[in-house]
Amino acid sequence: MTDSKYTNFDYDLSQKILTMLKGGYPAKLKKVLIVTAPLWFKAPFRILRLFVREKLRERVHTVSAPQLGAHVPRASLPRQLGGLLETDHAAWLEHCKNCYVNTLQNAKLEGVIDEYVITNHIPPVKPQNGIIEHEPRDMTSDHATRIDDDSAMHISDRDTPPYTCDPNPLRHTHGYNGDMKSRHINSGDEDDLDISSRGAWSSGEASPGLSDEECGGGGAGESPAALLARVRALGRRGLHAEYEEIRARPPPGTFHHAKLPSNLAKNRYTDVLCFDHSRVLLSQTDPDDPTTDYINANYVDGYKQKNAFICTQGPLPKTFGDFWRMVWEQGTLVIVMTTRAVERGRVKCGQYFPVAVDTRTVHGGFAVTAEAIEQEDDYTVTHLVLTDLRTEQSRRIWHGQYTRWPDYGVPGGAGGGAGSGRAAPVLRFLQLVRRAQARALADLGDAWAGHSRGPPIVVHCSAGIGRTGTFLTLDICAMRLATERTVDVRGTVERVRAQRAHSIQMPDQYVFCHLAVLEYAVQNGYLESADLSGFDDDNEDESE
Protein backbone atom coordinates (compact mmCIF):
# COMPACT_ATOMS: atom_id res chain seq x y z
CA MET A 1 0.00 0.00 0.00
CA THR A 2 2.99 2.30 -0.38
CA ASP A 3 1.90 5.77 -1.57
CA SER A 4 -1.75 4.69 -1.66
CA LYS A 5 -4.33 7.41 -1.09
CA TYR A 6 -7.77 7.38 0.46
CA THR A 7 -9.22 8.25 -2.95
CA ASN A 8 -7.92 4.94 -4.30
CA PHE A 9 -10.54 3.08 -2.24
CA ASP A 10 -14.28 2.98 -2.16
CA TYR A 11 -17.06 1.05 -0.48
CA ASP A 12 -17.09 -1.73 -3.09
CA LEU A 13 -13.38 -2.37 -2.68
CA SER A 14 -13.74 -2.46 1.11
CA GLN A 15 -16.51 -5.02 0.73
CA LYS A 16 -14.29 -7.15 -1.51
CA ILE A 17 -11.47 -7.06 1.02
CA LEU A 18 -13.84 -8.06 3.81
CA THR A 19 -15.23 -10.88 1.68
CA MET A 20 -11.71 -12.11 0.99
CA LEU A 21 -10.93 -12.17 4.70
CA LYS A 22 -14.20 -13.94 5.52
CA GLY A 23 -13.64 -16.55 2.80
CA GLY A 24 -11.23 -19.43 2.72
CA TYR A 25 -8.37 -17.57 1.06
CA PRO A 26 -6.32 -16.76 4.20
CA ALA A 27 -6.89 -20.26 5.56
CA LYS A 28 -4.96 -21.69 2.62
CA LEU A 29 -1.95 -19.57 3.53
CA LYS A 30 0.11 -19.32 6.68
CA LYS A 31 -0.12 -15.56 6.70
CA VAL A 32 -1.47 -12.53 4.86
CA LEU A 33 0.67 -9.40 5.10
CA ILE A 34 -0.63 -5.93 4.33
CA VAL A 35 2.50 -3.87 3.77
CA THR A 36 2.98 -0.17 4.61
CA ALA A 37 -0.68 0.44 5.36
CA PRO A 38 -1.36 4.14 6.06
CA LEU A 39 -3.10 5.22 9.23
CA TRP A 40 -6.40 5.93 7.45
CA PHE A 41 -6.50 2.28 6.37
CA LYS A 42 -5.44 0.71 9.65
CA ALA A 43 -8.10 2.42 11.74
CA PRO A 44 -11.11 0.93 9.87
CA PHE A 45 -9.17 -2.28 9.29
CA ARG A 46 -9.02 -2.86 13.06
CA ILE A 47 -12.81 -2.70 13.09
CA LEU A 48 -13.22 -4.97 10.07
CA ARG A 49 -10.98 -7.56 11.74
CA LEU A 50 -13.61 -8.02 14.44
CA PHE A 51 -16.04 -9.49 11.91
CA VAL A 52 -13.88 -12.40 10.82
CA ARG A 53 -13.12 -15.58 12.69
CA GLU A 54 -10.31 -15.42 15.22
CA LYS A 55 -8.25 -18.09 13.43
CA LEU A 56 -8.29 -16.04 10.23
CA ARG A 57 -7.81 -12.79 12.08
CA GLU A 58 -4.60 -14.10 13.63
CA ARG A 59 -3.19 -14.69 10.13
CA VAL A 60 -3.73 -11.21 8.72
CA HIS A 61 -1.27 -8.51 9.79
CA THR A 62 -0.27 -5.01 8.80
CA VAL A 63 3.49 -4.59 8.69
CA SER A 64 6.03 -2.05 7.50
CA ALA A 65 8.39 -2.86 4.65
CA PRO A 66 11.43 -3.28 6.93
CA GLN A 67 9.55 -5.88 8.99
CA LEU A 68 9.06 -8.11 5.95
CA GLY A 69 12.53 -9.58 6.48
CA ALA A 70 11.27 -11.11 9.72
CA HIS A 71 8.26 -12.70 7.99
CA VAL A 72 9.78 -13.79 4.68
CA PRO A 73 13.38 -14.91 4.10
CA ARG A 74 15.38 -12.26 2.26
CA ALA A 75 16.13 -14.73 -0.52
CA SER A 76 12.42 -14.65 -1.38
CA LEU A 77 11.87 -10.90 -1.08
CA PRO A 78 12.38 -8.63 -4.11
CA ARG A 79 15.21 -6.16 -3.84
CA GLN A 80 12.92 -3.14 -3.73
CA LEU A 81 11.56 -4.54 -0.46
CA GLY A 82 14.99 -5.19 1.04
CA GLY A 83 15.47 -8.73 -0.20
CA LEU A 84 17.76 -10.55 -2.59
CA LEU A 85 15.31 -11.74 -5.25
CA GLU A 86 15.54 -10.35 -8.76
CA THR A 87 11.92 -10.26 -9.88
CA ASP A 88 10.70 -10.75 -13.43
CA HIS A 89 6.97 -10.16 -13.51
CA ALA A 90 6.58 -11.18 -17.15
CA ALA A 91 8.40 -14.44 -16.49
CA TRP A 92 6.18 -15.12 -13.51
CA LEU A 93 3.03 -14.51 -15.59
CA GLU A 94 4.38 -16.79 -18.31
CA HIS A 95 4.97 -19.51 -15.72
CA CYS A 96 1.44 -19.07 -14.34
CA LYS A 97 0.03 -19.26 -17.84
CA ASN A 98 1.98 -22.46 -18.56
CA CYS A 99 0.76 -24.05 -15.36
CA TYR A 100 -2.81 -23.12 -16.17
CA VAL A 101 -2.55 -24.40 -19.73
CA ASN A 102 -1.14 -27.69 -18.48
CA THR A 103 -4.05 -27.99 -16.09
CA LEU A 104 -6.51 -27.32 -18.91
CA GLN A 105 -4.77 -29.82 -21.18
CA ASN A 106 -5.06 -32.49 -18.52
CA ALA A 107 -8.72 -31.63 -18.06
CA LYS A 108 -9.25 -31.85 -21.83
CA LEU A 109 -7.69 -35.29 -21.94
CA GLU A 110 -10.12 -36.35 -19.26
CA GLY A 111 -13.01 -34.93 -21.28
CA VAL A 112 -13.86 -32.18 -18.83
CA ILE A 113 -13.46 -29.19 -21.23
CA ASP A 114 -13.14 -28.66 -24.96
CA GLU A 115 -10.44 -27.30 -27.25
CA TYR A 116 -12.06 -23.86 -27.51
CA VAL A 117 -11.30 -23.01 -23.89
CA ILE A 118 -7.63 -23.89 -24.26
CA THR A 119 -6.98 -22.02 -27.47
CA ASN A 120 -9.03 -18.91 -26.81
CA HIS A 121 -9.16 -18.37 -23.04
CA ILE A 122 -5.47 -17.63 -22.29
CA PRO A 123 -4.01 -14.49 -23.84
CA PRO A 124 -0.29 -14.44 -24.68
CA VAL A 125 2.12 -12.83 -22.22
CA LYS A 126 4.49 -10.28 -23.72
CA PRO A 127 7.98 -10.57 -22.16
CA GLN A 128 9.20 -7.30 -20.66
CA ASN A 129 12.39 -8.22 -18.85
CA GLY A 130 14.01 -10.83 -21.05
CA ILE A 131 13.44 -14.43 -22.03
CA ILE A 132 12.65 -17.19 -19.56
CA GLU A 133 15.78 -19.35 -19.64
CA HIS A 134 14.59 -21.81 -17.02
CA GLU A 135 11.38 -22.61 -15.28
CA PRO A 136 11.09 -20.55 -12.12
CA ARG A 137 10.50 -22.17 -8.75
CA ASP A 138 6.94 -22.86 -7.75
CA MET A 139 6.41 -20.15 -5.16
CA THR A 140 3.26 -21.82 -3.84
CA SER A 141 4.95 -24.92 -2.47
CA ASP A 142 5.88 -25.46 1.16
CA HIS A 143 9.52 -25.20 0.20
CA ALA A 144 9.17 -22.27 -2.15
CA THR A 145 12.06 -20.40 -0.66
CA ARG A 146 14.57 -23.23 -0.73
CA ILE A 147 17.71 -22.13 -2.55
CA ASP A 148 18.28 -24.62 -5.33
CA ASP A 149 21.92 -23.84 -6.05
CA ASP A 150 24.03 -25.55 -3.40
CA SER A 151 26.70 -22.90 -3.80
CA ALA A 152 24.19 -20.25 -2.75
CA MET A 153 22.78 -22.04 0.25
CA HIS A 154 24.64 -19.92 2.80
CA ILE A 155 24.22 -16.19 2.46
CA SER A 156 26.74 -14.17 4.42
CA ASP A 157 26.60 -10.53 5.41
CA ARG A 158 28.81 -9.73 2.45
CA ASP A 159 26.07 -10.96 0.10
CA THR A 160 23.29 -9.15 1.92
CA PRO A 161 22.64 -5.56 0.83
CA PRO A 162 22.56 -2.91 3.55
CA TYR A 163 19.07 -2.66 4.94
CA THR A 164 17.65 -0.68 7.81
CA CYS A 165 14.92 -2.00 10.07
CA ASP A 166 11.98 0.06 11.24
CA PRO A 167 13.28 2.03 14.27
CA ASN A 168 9.96 1.67 16.06
CA PRO A 169 7.67 -1.29 15.44
CA LEU A 170 4.75 -0.03 17.48
CA ARG A 171 1.98 1.58 15.53
CA HIS A 172 1.97 4.58 17.85
CA THR A 173 4.55 5.72 20.37
CA HIS A 174 3.58 6.99 23.76
CA GLY A 175 5.37 10.16 24.69
CA TYR A 176 6.82 10.77 28.14
CA ASN A 177 6.88 14.15 29.84
CA GLY A 178 8.54 13.18 33.10
CA ASP A 179 5.59 11.95 35.15
CA MET A 180 4.15 9.42 32.66
CA LYS A 181 0.74 11.06 33.04
CA SER A 182 0.74 12.90 29.75
CA ARG A 183 0.91 10.84 26.60
CA HIS A 184 0.62 11.72 22.97
CA ILE A 185 0.24 9.67 19.81
CA ASN A 186 3.14 10.01 17.48
CA SER A 187 2.16 11.58 14.19
CA GLY A 188 4.41 9.24 12.24
CA ASP A 189 3.10 6.21 10.46
CA GLU A 190 4.65 3.32 12.38
CA ASP A 191 3.29 -0.12 11.64
CA ASP A 192 2.37 -3.16 13.63
CA LEU A 193 4.90 -5.72 14.79
CA ASP A 194 4.14 -9.40 14.62
CA ILE A 195 7.45 -11.04 13.80
CA SER A 196 6.99 -14.42 12.24
CA SER A 197 8.97 -17.41 13.33
CA ARG A 198 11.85 -18.46 11.16
CA GLY A 199 11.51 -21.75 12.91
CA ALA A 200 13.93 -24.64 12.90
CA TRP A 201 15.12 -25.85 9.54
CA SER A 202 18.27 -27.28 8.05
CA SER A 203 20.92 -24.99 6.66
CA GLY A 204 20.01 -23.54 3.32
CA GLU A 205 16.31 -24.21 3.73
CA ALA A 206 13.84 -21.43 4.25
CA SER A 207 11.54 -21.12 7.21
CA PRO A 208 8.51 -23.38 7.01
CA GLY A 209 6.42 -20.44 8.22
CA LEU A 210 4.61 -22.05 11.14
CA SER A 211 1.31 -20.53 12.08
CA ASP A 212 0.59 -19.46 15.65
CA GLU A 213 -1.55 -22.57 16.12
CA GLU A 214 1.44 -24.79 15.27
CA CYS A 215 3.86 -23.13 17.70
CA GLY A 216 4.54 -24.74 21.03
CA GLY A 217 1.69 -27.20 20.82
CA GLY A 218 2.54 -29.19 17.75
CA GLY A 219 4.06 -32.23 19.44
CA ALA A 220 2.11 -35.15 20.84
CA GLY A 221 1.37 -34.21 24.41
CA GLU A 222 0.70 -36.33 27.46
CA SER A 223 -1.53 -35.81 30.44
CA PRO A 224 -0.02 -34.73 33.77
CA ALA A 225 -0.68 -38.23 35.13
CA ALA A 226 1.17 -39.77 32.18
CA LEU A 227 4.05 -37.34 32.67
CA LEU A 228 4.24 -38.29 36.34
CA ALA A 229 4.28 -41.99 35.49
CA ARG A 230 7.03 -41.46 32.93
CA VAL A 231 9.16 -39.42 35.33
CA ARG A 232 8.75 -42.07 38.01
CA ALA A 233 9.75 -44.81 35.58
CA LEU A 234 12.81 -42.99 34.27
CA GLY A 235 14.08 -41.53 37.53
CA ARG A 236 16.74 -38.87 37.57
CA ARG A 237 19.27 -41.10 35.84
CA GLY A 238 16.82 -41.89 33.02
CA LEU A 239 16.02 -38.22 32.45
CA HIS A 240 19.74 -37.46 32.38
CA ALA A 241 20.16 -40.11 29.69
CA GLU A 242 17.24 -38.64 27.74
CA TYR A 243 18.83 -35.21 27.92
CA GLU A 244 22.21 -36.53 26.76
CA GLU A 245 20.48 -38.04 23.74
CA ILE A 246 19.08 -34.61 22.87
CA ARG A 247 22.36 -32.83 23.49
CA ALA A 248 24.30 -35.27 21.30
CA ARG A 249 22.50 -34.06 18.18
CA PRO A 250 24.33 -31.47 16.09
CA PRO A 251 22.76 -28.00 16.03
CA PRO A 252 20.18 -27.72 13.21
CA GLY A 253 21.56 -24.54 11.74
CA THR A 254 24.60 -22.44 10.93
CA PHE A 255 26.42 -19.63 12.74
CA HIS A 256 28.01 -17.72 9.85
CA HIS A 257 27.03 -14.24 11.02
CA ALA A 258 28.14 -14.84 14.60
CA LYS A 259 31.56 -15.98 13.36
CA LEU A 260 32.29 -12.97 11.17
CA PRO A 261 35.44 -11.18 12.44
CA SER A 262 33.58 -7.94 13.15
CA ASN A 263 30.96 -9.81 15.17
CA LEU A 264 33.12 -12.16 17.22
CA ALA A 265 33.83 -9.52 19.87
CA LYS A 266 30.09 -9.03 20.36
CA ASN A 267 29.70 -12.59 21.68
CA ARG A 268 30.16 -13.02 25.42
CA TYR A 269 31.34 -16.62 25.01
CA THR A 270 33.18 -17.95 21.97
CA ASP A 271 31.26 -21.25 22.11
CA VAL A 272 27.79 -19.75 22.55
CA LEU A 273 26.72 -18.34 19.19
CA CYS A 274 23.34 -17.54 17.70
CA PHE A 275 21.77 -19.34 14.75
CA ASP A 276 21.62 -17.53 11.43
CA HIS A 277 18.06 -18.60 10.67
CA SER A 278 16.42 -17.25 13.81
CA ARG A 279 18.72 -14.38 14.76
CA VAL A 280 17.33 -10.96 15.58
CA LEU A 281 18.37 -8.33 13.03
CA LEU A 282 19.00 -4.83 14.31
CA SER A 283 18.70 -1.71 12.22
CA GLN A 284 21.90 -1.09 10.31
CA THR A 285 23.60 1.95 11.83
CA ASP A 286 26.46 2.10 9.35
CA PRO A 287 25.48 1.86 5.66
CA ASP A 288 29.00 0.70 4.85
CA ASP A 289 29.03 -2.03 7.50
CA PRO A 290 26.21 -4.58 7.21
CA THR A 291 27.41 -6.34 10.37
CA THR A 292 26.03 -3.50 12.50
CA ASP A 293 22.75 -5.44 12.36
CA TYR A 294 24.22 -8.20 14.58
CA ILE A 295 23.43 -9.02 18.18
CA ASN A 296 23.77 -12.40 19.88
CA ALA A 297 20.03 -12.98 20.14
CA ASN A 298 17.47 -15.39 18.67
CA TYR A 299 13.72 -15.44 18.30
CA VAL A 300 12.04 -18.40 20.00
CA ASP A 301 8.40 -19.40 19.62
CA GLY A 302 6.12 -19.58 22.63
CA TYR A 303 2.89 -21.51 23.04
CA LYS A 304 0.84 -20.76 19.90
CA GLN A 305 2.78 -17.54 19.44
CA LYS A 306 5.53 -17.03 16.90
CA ASN A 307 8.61 -15.30 18.30
CA ALA A 308 7.10 -14.90 21.74
CA PHE A 309 10.61 -14.55 23.16
CA ILE A 310 13.99 -13.17 22.31
CA CYS A 311 16.76 -15.19 23.94
CA THR A 312 20.00 -13.31 24.30
CA GLN A 313 23.23 -13.27 26.26
CA GLY A 314 23.91 -11.01 29.22
CA PRO A 315 24.87 -7.73 27.56
CA LEU A 316 28.54 -6.74 27.40
CA PRO A 317 29.51 -3.10 28.00
CA LYS A 318 30.34 -2.81 24.30
CA THR A 319 26.87 -4.14 23.36
CA PHE A 320 24.72 -2.14 25.81
CA GLY A 321 23.67 0.19 23.00
CA ASP A 322 22.86 -2.74 20.71
CA PHE A 323 20.79 -4.37 23.46
CA TRP A 324 18.63 -1.31 24.06
CA ARG A 325 18.32 -0.72 20.33
CA MET A 326 16.94 -4.26 20.02
CA VAL A 327 14.50 -3.70 22.88
CA TRP A 328 13.28 -0.50 21.23
CA GLU A 329 13.03 -1.83 17.69
CA GLN A 330 11.25 -5.04 18.70
CA GLY A 331 8.64 -3.17 20.74
CA THR A 332 9.60 -5.13 23.86
CA LEU A 333 7.75 -4.26 27.07
CA VAL A 334 9.18 -6.87 29.46
CA ILE A 335 12.76 -8.02 30.13
CA VAL A 336 13.51 -11.13 32.20
CA MET A 337 16.98 -11.47 33.73
CA THR A 338 17.74 -14.81 35.40
CA THR A 339 21.29 -14.07 36.52
CA ARG A 340 23.11 -11.71 38.85
CA ALA A 341 25.72 -9.38 37.44
CA VAL A 342 28.46 -11.10 39.45
CA GLU A 343 28.35 -14.74 40.57
CA ARG A 344 31.08 -16.68 42.34
CA GLY A 345 33.42 -13.76 41.84
CA ARG A 346 32.96 -13.69 38.06
CA VAL A 347 31.16 -11.10 35.96
CA LYS A 348 28.19 -12.81 34.33
CA CYS A 349 26.43 -9.80 32.89
CA GLY A 350 27.18 -6.13 32.46
CA GLN A 351 25.14 -3.63 34.48
CA TYR A 352 23.16 -2.37 31.52
CA PHE A 353 20.38 -0.67 33.51
CA PRO A 354 20.42 1.77 36.46
CA VAL A 355 20.09 0.26 39.95
CA ALA A 356 18.97 3.36 41.88
CA VAL A 357 15.69 5.23 41.58
CA ASP A 358 15.78 8.40 39.50
CA THR A 359 19.19 7.59 38.02
CA ARG A 360 19.80 7.70 34.28
CA THR A 361 22.29 5.98 32.02
CA VAL A 362 22.89 6.52 28.31
CA HIS A 363 23.93 3.74 25.93
CA GLY A 364 24.25 4.45 22.24
CA GLY A 365 21.29 6.52 21.21
CA PHE A 366 19.12 5.51 24.17
CA ALA A 367 18.66 6.76 27.71
CA VAL A 368 17.47 4.42 30.47
CA THR A 369 15.93 5.82 33.65
CA ALA A 370 14.91 3.85 36.76
CA GLU A 371 11.47 5.02 37.81
CA ALA A 372 10.87 2.62 40.72
CA ILE A 373 12.45 -0.51 42.23
CA GLU A 374 10.73 -3.34 44.12
CA GLN A 375 12.93 -5.84 45.96
CA GLU A 376 11.65 -9.23 47.06
CA ASP A 377 13.41 -12.29 48.46
CA ASP A 378 13.73 -14.08 45.13
CA TYR A 379 13.56 -11.27 42.58
CA THR A 380 13.91 -7.56 41.95
CA VAL A 381 11.57 -5.59 39.71
CA THR A 382 12.84 -2.35 38.18
CA HIS A 383 10.45 -0.06 36.36
CA LEU A 384 12.42 1.59 33.58
CA VAL A 385 11.76 4.32 31.06
CA LEU A 386 13.57 3.83 27.74
CA THR A 387 14.01 6.96 25.61
CA ASP A 388 15.13 7.20 22.01
CA LEU A 389 17.34 10.30 22.12
CA ARG A 390 16.90 10.93 18.40
CA THR A 391 13.15 11.41 18.65
CA GLU A 392 12.67 11.90 22.41
CA GLN A 393 10.01 9.20 22.31
CA SER A 394 9.79 6.99 25.40
CA ARG A 395 8.43 3.65 26.48
CA ARG A 396 8.04 2.00 29.85
CA ILE A 397 9.94 -1.27 30.35
CA TRP A 398 9.25 -3.78 33.13
CA HIS A 399 12.53 -5.43 34.17
CA GLY A 400 12.35 -8.53 36.36
CA GLN A 401 15.56 -10.06 37.73
CA TYR A 402 15.37 -13.46 39.39
CA THR A 403 18.23 -13.43 41.89
CA ARG A 404 18.24 -16.95 43.37
CA TRP A 405 19.03 -19.11 40.39
CA PRO A 406 22.62 -20.46 40.50
CA ASP A 407 24.76 -20.57 37.38
CA TYR A 408 24.93 -24.06 35.81
CA GLY A 409 22.21 -25.17 38.22
CA VAL A 410 18.59 -25.02 39.23
CA PRO A 411 16.69 -23.18 41.98
CA GLY A 412 16.86 -24.94 45.31
CA GLY A 413 20.25 -26.60 44.91
CA ALA A 414 21.56 -29.62 43.03
CA GLY A 415 18.83 -31.56 41.37
CA GLY A 416 16.03 -29.31 42.53
CA GLY A 417 14.68 -32.02 44.83
CA ALA A 418 11.96 -34.30 43.57
CA GLY A 419 8.59 -33.21 44.87
CA SER A 420 10.25 -30.68 47.19
CA GLY A 421 8.23 -27.66 46.10
CA ARG A 422 11.41 -25.76 45.32
CA ALA A 423 10.05 -24.72 41.96
CA ALA A 424 7.32 -22.63 43.61
CA PRO A 425 9.33 -19.34 43.65
CA VAL A 426 10.21 -19.71 39.96
CA LEU A 427 6.60 -20.48 39.08
CA ARG A 428 5.45 -17.40 41.02
CA PHE A 429 8.00 -15.31 39.16
CA LEU A 430 6.79 -16.77 35.87
CA GLN A 431 3.23 -15.68 36.64
CA LEU A 432 4.51 -12.25 37.68
CA VAL A 433 6.20 -11.87 34.29
CA ARG A 434 3.03 -12.82 32.43
CA ARG A 435 0.93 -10.36 34.45
CA ALA A 436 3.48 -7.61 33.76
CA GLN A 437 3.30 -8.32 30.02
CA ALA A 438 -0.50 -8.24 30.11
CA ARG A 439 -0.59 -4.93 32.01
CA ALA A 440 1.97 -3.32 29.72
CA LEU A 441 0.06 -4.51 26.68
CA ALA A 442 -3.20 -3.12 28.07
CA ASP A 443 -1.50 0.26 28.56
CA LEU A 444 -0.60 0.30 24.86
CA GLY A 445 -4.22 -0.10 23.84
CA ASP A 446 -4.66 0.44 20.11
CA ALA A 447 -0.95 1.09 19.67
CA TRP A 448 -0.48 -2.68 19.35
CA ALA A 449 -2.27 -4.83 16.76
CA GLY A 450 -0.04 -7.88 16.67
CA HIS A 451 -0.45 -11.11 18.62
CA SER A 452 -2.82 -10.85 21.56
CA ARG A 453 0.01 -11.65 23.99
CA GLY A 454 2.09 -8.76 22.76
CA PRO A 455 5.62 -8.22 21.45
CA PRO A 456 8.56 -10.53 22.25
CA ILE A 457 9.67 -10.82 25.86
CA VAL A 458 13.46 -10.51 26.11
CA VAL A 459 14.95 -13.23 28.33
CA HIS A 460 18.61 -13.58 29.23
CA CYS A 461 20.98 -15.06 31.76
CA SER A 462 24.73 -14.98 31.17
CA ALA A 463 25.06 -17.08 28.01
CA GLY A 464 21.35 -17.00 27.22
CA ILE A 465 20.94 -20.77 26.96
CA GLY A 466 20.83 -22.50 30.37
CA ARG A 467 18.57 -20.65 32.77
CA THR A 468 17.04 -18.79 29.84
CA GLY A 469 16.05 -22.00 28.05
CA THR A 470 14.69 -23.45 31.28
CA PHE A 471 12.52 -20.39 31.87
CA LEU A 472 11.11 -20.58 28.33
CA THR A 473 10.39 -24.29 28.62
CA LEU A 474 8.46 -23.76 31.84
CA ASP A 475 6.42 -20.93 30.35
CA ILE A 476 5.51 -22.86 27.19
CA CYS A 477 4.65 -26.05 29.07
CA ALA A 478 2.61 -24.20 31.70
CA MET A 479 0.57 -22.37 29.07
CA ARG A 480 -0.10 -25.53 27.10
CA LEU A 481 -1.06 -27.42 30.26
CA ALA A 482 -3.48 -24.67 31.25
CA THR A 483 -5.05 -24.66 27.77
CA GLU A 484 -4.97 -28.27 26.57
CA ARG A 485 -4.39 -30.20 29.82
CA THR A 486 -1.47 -31.87 28.05
CA VAL A 487 2.25 -31.24 28.06
CA ASP A 488 5.35 -32.22 26.08
CA VAL A 489 8.48 -31.28 28.02
CA ARG A 490 10.94 -33.11 25.78
CA GLY A 491 9.39 -31.79 22.57
CA THR A 492 9.40 -28.25 23.96
CA VAL A 493 13.08 -28.47 24.84
CA GLU A 494 13.86 -29.76 21.34
CA ARG A 495 11.95 -26.91 19.71
CA VAL A 496 13.60 -24.27 21.87
CA ARG A 497 17.04 -25.70 21.07
CA ALA A 498 16.17 -25.60 17.36
CA GLN A 499 15.88 -21.80 17.56
CA ARG A 500 18.42 -20.98 20.29
CA ALA A 501 21.33 -23.41 20.07
CA HIS A 502 22.28 -25.42 23.17
CA SER A 503 19.33 -24.20 25.26
CA ILE A 504 18.91 -26.17 28.50
CA GLN A 505 22.59 -26.38 29.26
CA MET A 506 22.77 -29.00 32.01
CA PRO A 507 21.07 -32.35 32.70
CA ASP A 508 19.63 -31.14 36.00
CA GLN A 509 18.00 -28.20 34.24
CA TYR A 510 16.21 -30.72 32.04
CA VAL A 511 15.16 -32.65 35.14
CA PHE A 512 14.01 -29.43 36.82
CA CYS A 513 11.74 -28.67 33.86
CA HIS A 514 9.89 -31.96 34.42
CA LEU A 515 9.63 -31.53 38.19
CA ALA A 516 8.53 -27.91 37.94
CA VAL A 517 5.81 -28.77 35.40
CA LEU A 518 4.51 -31.47 37.73
CA GLU A 519 4.55 -28.99 40.59
CA TYR A 520 2.63 -26.50 38.46
CA ALA A 521 0.08 -29.22 37.64
CA VAL A 522 -0.48 -29.96 41.32
CA GLN A 523 -0.71 -26.25 42.24
CA ASN A 524 -3.42 -25.66 39.64
CA GLY A 525 -5.44 -28.81 40.22
CA TYR A 526 -4.47 -30.66 37.02
CA LEU A 527 -2.88 -33.39 39.13
CA GLU A 528 -3.98 -34.50 42.59
CA SER A 529 -0.47 -35.15 43.88
CA ALA A 530 3.01 -35.90 42.60
CA ASP A 531 4.60 -38.55 44.75
CA LEU A 532 8.15 -39.05 43.48
CA SER A 533 9.42 -41.37 46.17
CA GLY A 534 12.46 -43.21 44.89
CA PHE A 535 13.07 -40.73 42.07
CA ASP A 536 16.67 -40.22 43.23
CA ASP A 537 17.36 -43.86 44.15
CA ASP A 538 20.66 -45.17 42.81
CA ASN A 539 21.49 -41.73 41.50
CA GLU A 540 25.13 -40.88 41.17
CA ASP A 541 26.34 -37.88 43.11
CA GLU A 542 26.62 -35.31 40.35
CA SER A 543 27.55 -31.72 40.99
CA GLU A 544 26.62 -29.36 38.20
C-alpha positions, 0 to 999 in steps of 0.5 A: 500500500505504499503511496496509496491514497484514500481516494484509491478506495471505495465502499465496493473495494472495502466489501471485496477485502472483507469478503476475501478475509471472511472466505477461505483464502487466508486459511490456505496460507500461513499468513497474509501481510498488508504492507505499509498500510497508512493510518487511514487504512489501519483504523477501519481495518481494526474494526473490520478484523472483528467481523472475521473468525479469530483463526483467520484474524490471527493470520492477517497482519499489517506490517512495514516494509522493513519488517518483511525480512522477519516474515519472509526470508530475504532470498524470497523478497524482491530487492525493492523490499529489502530482499535478494530476489531479482523479480521478473513479472513477465516471467512469472506470468508466463509460468502461471500461464503455462501451469494453467494451460497444463491444467486445462490440457489435462482436463481436456484429456479427461473430457472435462473441457473442450479445445475452444477453452484452451486455445481462446481463453489464455491471452499471450504474455508479452515478455518485458524483462528478457526471455525465460531461460529456465522454469522458475520455482513454484512459489506456492509450495511449502519449500518455495524459498529453498535455494536450489543452487548448493553454492548459494545455500549460505548467504553471508553478510557480504552478500546481503545488501545494507538494509535498515529496520523500522526504528519503532515497530509499534503503531503509535509511540507513547510520549513521556513528559517526566511523570508518565501522566501525559501521553501523545500519539506520534504523528508518524506512520509506524506499523504493527509488529508481529514477527513471524517465526523463522523456525527450525530448519536445516541450513540452506532451507527457508523457514517453514512459516509455522502458524501461531496454532502450530507453535509450542503445541505441535508435538504429541502431548501427554496428560499430567498423570502420564508425565508423572508416570514417565518421570517415576519410571525414568528416575533422575538417571533416566532423564539425564540419559534422555537429555544426553540423547538430545544434546548429542544431536548437532545444532540444526543450523549455521552460525556464519554471522556470529563468526564474522570477524567484526561480530566475534567480539560481540559474543560473550562466550566464543562457544555460545553463538546464535543461529543464522536462521532465527537471529534478531536483526538490528537496524543497520547503523552504518550503511558501509558495515552490514554487520552492525545489524548483529546481536547475539540474540534469537527469536524463540516461539512460545505456546501458539505464538511465533517469536514470543521470546527473544533469547539473548546473552547477558549484555557486554559493556560494548553491546549495551547500545545494541541491546537497548536498540533491540528492545526498542526496535522489537517493541519489547515491554518486558525483560527477564533477567535470570542471573546476577551481574556477578556470581562466584566472583565472576562477571556474568552480565554487564550492568546495563540498567540503572540500579537506583531510583531516578538515576539515568544511564545513556547507551548508544542513542538511548537513555534508560531511567529507573522510575521505581524498584521493588525488591523481594526475596527471590527477585527484583523488579525495576520499572524503567523508562527507555528513551530514544534520544533521536526522537525523544520518544519513550516507552516503559519497560518492566525489568524482572531479575530473578536473583536466586538461580545459580549458574549451571544449576537449578533453583533450590540446589543440586537436582532441585529435589523431587517433589520438594516444592522448590520450583514454587518461587520460579513459578510465582516469578513466571506468573509475575512476568506474564501479568506484567506483560498483560498490564503493559500490553493493556497500557498500549491499547490500540498502539499494538495490533499484533499477537494478543500476547504482545511483542517478544519478551526478552529473556537472558541469563549470562550465556542465554541458553541454560537458565534462559532455556529453562525459563522458556520451557516452563512458560511454554509447558505451563501455558499448554497445560493450562489450555490443553491439559497436556504437556510435552516437556521433551518436545518443547526443549527440542523446539527451543534448542532448534531456535536458540542453540544449546538451550537447557545447558545442564542435565539437572536443568532438564530434570528441573523442567519436568519436576517444575511442570509437575509442581505446576500441575499440582498447584493448579489442580491438574494433578492431585499429587506428585509422589516421586518417592524413589526418584533419586534412588541409585542416583550418582552424586553429580555436581553441576 
